[in-house]
Each structure stands twice: as C-alpha cells, then as structure tokens.
Amino acid sequence: MSSPIKSQNRIAMDDRIIAEARAVFSTQSSRGMALVLKKHDGTEIALPEKVADILMSTLAALSEGEPTSILRVPDELTSTAAAEILGVSRPTLMKWADQKKISTFDVGTHRRFLRKEVLELKEKRREDRLRAFEELRVLDKKLGIED
C-alpha cells in the first residue's frame, strides 16, 4: 500500500491511493456513514459528524480525480468572502451591515467581517429557514394540503 507524501502541511496522493479511494466510493454511498478512528491498542474514536463530512467530501473529490484543498477560514473576512460563506450577494451583505444585522470593522477604507460572526449569522439563518419550513408543514397539515 502506498503512503501519501506529506510536505509543509500539503499531502500529495499518488494514483494508487486515489484508486483505493475510488474503490471505496464505487461500492457504497457515503450518505449516513460514520467514521471511526481505531488506535493501535484497539480503542475507537468516533469522529464528529462535521469532521467526518469534511473527510468524506475530500475523499469523494479525490476519488473523482479532482484537486482538493482544505483551508481554514481566516479570522477576518472581506465582504466578498463573507457574502460567499453566507450564500448572499455582496450588496445584500453590505445592506445587512448598514442595518447592523452583522457588525463590521474598518481596515483602511474597507469593511471587514469577523469569521465568528459570519458563521453565527449563517447558523441563525439556517435555523430560521428550518423553523419557517416547520411552520409551513404545520399550516399544510391544518389546511389538509399534505402529500
């Protein structure tokens, strides 16, 4: 079995490792899959769901031959980067900043956003969407519109 080549926090995968990843994904779906690390002494450590998702997405991309990078989101974000994370346009994000829905700070003449606040707003928006969806389901049930 080949070993990946690690250099300065970069890992180069050869064709054999990519083929092994492809074999895993060709035989089973990664949906609903949990990842467990097994230490030499037999102790098992279950990976948190989000960590497992990142690793599975990385392996899936590698198995398709796609170049893959895992990067940490910086502490300070440009408006473009923050808008991309939130899945909104930059003008919408700037409107929210003007309305104080998210705070900013200035770097020269440019506004910046804190990663922590952007991720908190992203989670709040996700929770709001789920709550609204659940309210619609309840309303559908009351009106007898269920499928």
C-alpha positions as CSV (number, residue, x, y, z in Angstrom):
1,M,0.0,0.0,0.0
2,S,1.3,3.5,-0.9
3,S,1.8,6.2,1.6
4,P,0.9,9.8,0.8
5,I,3.8,12.2,0.6
6,K,3.5,15.0,3.2
7,S,5.4,18.2,2.8
8,Q,4.7,21.5,4.6
9,N,1.1,20.6,5.6
10,R,0.5,19.5,2.0
11,I,-0.3,15.9,1.1
12,A,0.3,14.6,-2.4
13,M,-1.7,11.5,-3.3
14,D,-0.4,9.1,-5.9
15,D,-2.6,7.2,-8.4
16,R,-2.8,4.1,-6.2
17,I,-4.2,6.0,-3.2
18,I,-6.7,7.7,-5.5
19,A,-7.7,4.3,-6.9
20,E,-8.2,3.0,-3.4
21,A,-10.5,5.9,-2.5
22,R,-12.4,5.4,-5.8
23,A,-12.9,1.7,-4.8
24,V,-14.5,2.7,-1.5
25,F,-16.9,5.1,-3.1
26,S,-17.8,2.9,-6.0
27,T,-19.1,0.2,-3.7
28,Q,-21.1,2.3,-1.2
29,S,-22.6,5.6,-0.7
30,S,-21.1,8.0,1.8
31,R,-24.5,9.2,3.0
32,G,-25.2,8.4,6.6
33,M,-21.7,7.0,7.0
34,A,-20.0,7.4,10.3
35,L,-16.2,7.5,10.6
36,V,-14.4,5.8,13.4
37,L,-10.6,6.0,14.1
38,K,-9.1,2.9,15.5
39,K,-5.9,3.3,17.5
40,H,-3.2,0.6,17.7
41,D,-4.5,-0.5,21.1
42,G,-7.9,-1.2,19.6
43,T,-9.5,1.9,21.1
44,E,-12.1,3.5,18.8
45,I,-12.8,7.2,18.5
46,A,-15.9,8.3,16.6
47,L,-15.3,11.5,14.6
48,P,-17.8,14.3,15.0
49,E,-20.3,14.5,12.1
50,K,-18.9,17.7,10.6
51,V,-15.3,16.4,10.7
52,A,-16.5,13.1,9.1
53,D,-18.3,15.1,6.4
54,I,-15.2,17.1,5.5
55,L,-13.1,14.0,5.3
56,M,-15.7,12.1,3.2
57,S,-16.1,15.1,0.8
58,T,-12.4,15.2,0.4
59,L,-12.1,11.5,-0.3
60,A,-15.0,11.7,-2.7
61,A,-13.4,14.6,-4.6
62,L,-10.1,12.7,-4.7
63,S,-11.7,9.6,-6.0
64,E,-13.1,11.6,-8.9
65,G,-9.6,12.9,-9.6
66,E,-10.4,16.4,-8.6
67,P,-7.7,18.6,-7.0
68,T,-8.7,19.2,-3.4
69,S,-7.7,21.6,-0.7
70,I,-8.7,22.0,2.9
71,L,-8.3,25.5,4.2
72,R,-9.1,27.2,7.5
73,V,-11.4,30.3,7.1
74,P,-9.4,33.3,8.2
75,D,-10.4,35.3,11.3
76,E,-11.1,38.4,9.3
77,L,-13.1,38.2,6.1
78,T,-13.6,40.6,3.2
79,S,-17.1,41.4,2.2
80,T,-16.8,39.2,-0.8
81,A,-15.7,36.2,1.2
82,A,-18.3,36.8,3.9
83,A,-21.1,37.0,1.3
84,E,-19.9,33.8,-0.3
85,I,-20.0,31.9,3.0
86,L,-23.5,33.3,3.7
87,G,-24.7,32.5,0.2
88,V,-25.9,36.0,-0.4
89,S,-24.7,38.8,-2.8
90,R,-22.2,41.3,-1.6
91,P,-24.7,44.2,-1.9
92,T,-27.1,42.2,0.4
93,L,-24.4,41.7,2.9
94,M,-23.4,45.4,2.9
95,K,-27.1,46.3,3.4
96,W,-27.2,44.0,6.4
97,A,-24.1,45.6,7.7
98,D,-25.7,49.1,7.3
99,Q,-28.8,47.8,9.2
100,K,-26.5,46.4,12.0
101,K,-27.6,42.8,11.4
102,I,-23.9,42.0,11.3
103,S,-21.1,44.1,12.7
104,T,-18.0,45.2,10.7
105,F,-14.8,46.9,11.3
106,D,-12.6,49.1,9.1
107,V,-9.2,48.2,7.6
108,G,-8.3,51.4,5.8
109,T,-11.2,52.3,3.6
110,H,-12.5,48.7,3.5
111,R,-15.0,47.0,5.8
112,R,-14.2,43.5,7.2
113,F,-16.2,40.9,9.0
114,L,-15.2,38.5,11.8
115,R,-15.4,34.9,10.9
116,K,-17.1,34.0,14.2
117,E,-19.9,36.5,13.5
118,V,-20.3,35.4,9.9
119,L,-20.6,31.7,10.9
120,E,-23.0,32.6,13.7
121,L,-25.2,34.5,11.2
122,K,-25.0,31.6,8.8
123,E,-26.2,29.2,11.5
124,K,-29.0,31.6,12.6
125,R,-30.2,31.9,9.0
126,R,-30.2,28.1,8.7
127,E,-32.2,27.7,12.0
128,D,-34.7,30.4,10.8
129,R,-35.2,28.5,7.5
130,L,-35.8,25.3,9.3
131,R,-38.3,27.0,11.7
132,A,-40.1,28.6,8.8
133,F,-40.3,25.3,6.9
134,E,-41.7,23.6,10.0
135,E,-44.3,26.3,10.4
136,L,-45.3,25.7,6.7
137,R,-45.6,22.0,7.4
138,V,-47.9,22.6,10.3
139,L,-50.0,25.0,8.2
140,D,-50.2,22.4,5.4
141,K,-51.4,19.9,7.9
142,K,-54.1,22.2,9.3
143,L,-55.3,23.0,5.8
144,G,-55.2,19.4,4.7
145,I,-52.7,20.0,1.9
146,E,-50.3,17.3,2.9
147,D,-48.9,14.9,0.2
